[in-house]
Amino acid sequence: MPYERRGFRRFGPRADIPKPVKVGEEYDVEISEVGSKGDGIARVKNFVVFVANGKKGEKVHIKITDVMSRFAIGEKTGEAGEVSEEAKESEETEEATEEEATEEAEPKEEEETLEEETEEVEEKTEEVE
């Protein structure tokens, strides 16, 4: 096994190398060819993605459903440029969560702060008198 000591592998890519795509991610792709079983073949960051019922030259929006060591499988969710309803809902949920976090993190308005400080000073003045 001298090949392994030099960093060479005899049987393809290493499984622990990070892939450029992940399950659930969505992409706009163009089907560049058709595989032997009739699936469309697209590439995302030069990583092969098989798309069922894809036709050569077709531009589609896909969602990655499975990632293997040398390729991924995606399903059509619409035409290129379209975003699926599921993705729209998740974006809206993320935006709402961000807005809530921003509202909680914002300091009180100056008027409210001044009113509270004025009340505290009046209470302390009454205590002293």
N, C-alpha and C positions, 0 to 999 in steps of 0.2 A: 504493500500500500504506500509506496513512496509518493504517489500523486497527491495524497491527502496532506502530507507534510508540507508540500509546496503551495498548498492552497487550491489545487485543482480538484475538481470533482468529476467522477467518471459517469454519473447518471443524472445529468441535468442540473437546473438551478437549485440553490438551497431554499428550503421551505421557510427559513426564518428571515429571509430578505423581505422588507416591507413592500407591499404592492401599491401602485399608484391610485388604485380605486378601492372603495370599501362598500360593503353591503348597505343598501339604502341610499347611496348617493345618486344624484341625477345629472345627466349630461345631455348636451345636444351633440349628435354625431352624424356622420355621413357613412352609409354602408358602402364600403369600398370594393367588396367582392362577395361572392356567395360560396359557402362551403360545400363539401361533397354531400352533406345531408340536407342541404337546402336552407340552412340558416344564414342570415346575413352576417358579415364580418366587418366590424368597425374597430377603430383603435382610439384609445384614450391614453394620452401621454405615451404613445407607442406600445401600449399593452393591449393585447387582443381581447375583444369583447364579442361574443356570439349573441346575435339578436334573432329570435324566432320570427319567421315570416318577413325577414328583411329582404328588400330588393336592391340590387346594385344601383347606386346613384341616389337612393332615397335619403332624405335628411329627416331624422326623427329625434324625438326626445325620449331618452331611456332611463330606466331605474335599474341599478345593479342589484341582482337577486342572489348571486352566489359568486364567490371568488376562490379560484383554485391557484395552484402554484404558478402555472404558465398562462392562464387565461381567466376571463370572467364571463358570466352569463348575465344578460340584461333583458328586460322586457320593454316593449314600446309603451309609452304613456301618452303619446301624442305626436304632433308635428314639431319640428325643430322650432325653438323660440317659445313654445307653450310650456307652461308649468302645470303639473298635475294638481288636482284639487287637494290631495293630501299634503303636498308641499306648500300650497297656499295657506292651508289651515295651520300647519306647523309654524310658518313664518309669522302669521297673525298672532299666534300664541306667544311666540318669542318676543314680538314687539310689545304685546300687552304686559308681559312679565318685565321687560326692560323699563317700560313707562312706570310701572308700580314701584320698581326699585329706585328709579330716579326721583319719584315723588317722595318716597320715604327718606331719601338721602338729602333732599333739599332743605336748607335751613329755613326757619320761620321768617316770615316777612318782618321787616324792620318795625312796622307799626305795631304788630302783635308783641314783639319783644319790648318795645318802649312802653306799651301799656302795662305789661307784666312788671317791668322794673319800677314804674311809677306806683303801682299798687303795693309793691314790697316796701318802697321808701315810705309811703303813707302809713303802712302798718307799723313799721319800726318807729316812726315819729310818734304815733299814738301810744306805743308801748313806753317810750321814754317820757312822755308828758304825764 
